[in-house]
Amino acid sequence: MTRNAWTIVAGREVMAKLTDKSFVISTIVSVLLIVGIMLFQMWFLGRATEFKVVVTDDRAAAAVAAAGASLAANPLTRDTIVAVEVADAEAARAALAADDVRAWLEPGPDGWTLTYFKDASSTLDAALPTAVRETVIAEQLAPTGQTLDALTRGAALTTELMQGDAARASIAMAVGFVFAILFLMSALGFGMQIATSVVEEKQNRIVEILASAIPTSQLLAGKVIGNTIMALGQMVLFVAVGLIGLSFTEYSTFVPALGESAGWYVAFFLAGFLALACVWAGTGAMASRQEDIGNTTMPLMMILMVAYFAAFMAEGVWRTALSYVPVVSSIIMPVRLFEGDAHWWDAALALGLNFAFAAFTIWLGARLYRSSLLQVNGMVSLRDALKGQR
Amino acid sequence: MLEISHLTRRFGDLTAVDDVSFTVPPGQMIGFVGGNGAGKTTTMRMVMGLLAPNTGEVRWQGAPITAAVRRHTGYMPEERGLYPKQRIIDQLVYLARLRGAEAVAARAEALDLLDRFGLAARAKDHLEKLSLGNQQRVQIAAAVMTQPDLLILDEPFSGLDPDAVHAMADLLRDHAARGVPVLFSSHQLDLIDRLCDGLAILAKGCLVAAGTADELRSRGRVRHRLAMDADVGWVRDLTGVRVDDVDGTTALIEFLETGAENSLLAEALRRGTVHELTRLRPSLGEIYQEVTA
């Protein structure tokens, strides 16, 4: 019977979370946030703005048409540029003032002028100079019989990546960012909650009732397993909502590949979380009041912060090496997999190392927990906690 | 029977409990008395296995106490508090299940106990919503759930109103009547006098007295009070008598020799009318003052 006591403890931890308003609310808010970001992305990428440019002669109309054509050739935007012809400068000014058009393009003897009413548009600023230059060059070439196309043949520059493609690389960056932030939030949030709940039990002495009823190892196992179930469940929910959301966007072609690395990510999350969970409990037990928690959990905070920043800042060989280091690998390796930079056996090795490390930290955390849990007089030093005398 | 046998526990240079031995027989309620820092809580924590003794041991039914016995021991720690943000009924059931009870039976027992303390209607409230006295009642209910084989209660009466003290005393008597040894600490000597079959007195980590209240009383000095219609100053001149106090027509005296009672009475009758010659029963408070002085 005592052997299964951890299931009762884990059950309580799960129920305590499910009935905790702040946990439920923060989970719902996070899901809404993920959905919201997706919707915003879809709207942002899907929207198309029509830029109307007022002109008073055919030369300007031709330049605007050229700018519109170059914009139409760009796959990253659906914006369009159209020309609106009016009789004279007076009418053009009026149209601009009435906000009927975005800008007024006017050729002059020494150069052209682009007039906005109040604020400039980066789209027009980017598209029109080239269009104007090409229009002017074409006009000057006309008497010679040469064409602009003939002159610039072979001058086009295309950007290519040797591995993957540009879109995939930019998604990989975004995914890396999301994975890192989710890992940090969840590991830190749940970790702190484990430490806090341990010190609460210690502070109000209920731990004496618990420890006299069941072995402390069962108590620790129940607490860690219960919280791991909740953290993992929450993570699976977030990742699933993210993937489903993504399948409705134009990035849906990446969902299968992302799904695979998300699967790895969840496995890595489990290993990384387990590696820290028992140590969180142990450091919680080393405190004897809520106020001490900040001190005793400091090393864990540092580890998580280092893992988080390493995931962003490390490059090249460093990044490859760190993708095998336990805890840090939880963030880097799934991204490397998506990038196509690592194979499944790399991931399996990193995951194995992560779980092996978790086994060690569970032993360490259990030792800290057992030796500190029943010490009621002040904070327990790390040395005393490791010595483990009751 | 619970035997506490030569328990010693040191914290650094401080010897918190020093070679303490006493027993709590089945069906008896033993009051554990001593000032703050006398070592009561440390002793109880060692009984519950929360603290390891430096030397000595705790025995149950003649053998060293085991985790299984402790699991079936109702324990109430020194400082109060269960889970403040959890429903009362849920945590009572949780604690009972950890001791091996079935959820359904535990729920019925918890409701029964709450009913006994007049808290049945609040079973689904969060603990923190209750007054401190009522939280204490829940704590007591948690300790006596699942019909424990032994009860170890640290200051169970502190902070209780008179009604709750009454209900608590009844509850403890019920468990003692089942044959359960009950050890509880308290500062309220009158309460211990009323409730307990015996007591153990600690001072500065040492056991200074143990036994039934009557045994302890008989160990102390027995005094008598003499009251007459005339001045009793003459008692100071009698041999075989120690006079503690003379106040006009009454005197507090101790007989040092056998037969001194008769000679005092004869002299008193010669000098006037005797209203009273009474053997005084020392209160536990007086015994406590005496042994811990």
Interface residues (C-beta under 8 A of the other chain):
Chain A: M1 T2 A5 I8 V9 R12 M15 A16 D20 Q203 N204 R205 I206 E208 I209 L210 A211 S212 A213 I214 P215 L374 N377 R390
Chain B: F11 R45 M48 G49 L50 L51 A52 A67 R70 R71 T73 Y75 M76 P77 E78 E79 R80 G81 L82 Y83 P84 K85 Q86 D90 Y94 L95 R97 L98 R99 G100 A142 A143
